[in-house]
């Protein structure tokens, strides 16, 4: 029973990590589409005039 629970926890963590990565990817893609530059150190979109 413990192995099933452990497997479930690992799958949940992988799913969560995947969702966060996908969310970041969408944010970066949207940023670049609007002419911005993605700043990885701040996880933010930077617009230079």
Secondary structure, 3 states (H helix, E strand, C coil): CHHHHHHHHHHHHHHHHHHHHHHHHHHHHHHHHCCCEEECCCCEEECCC
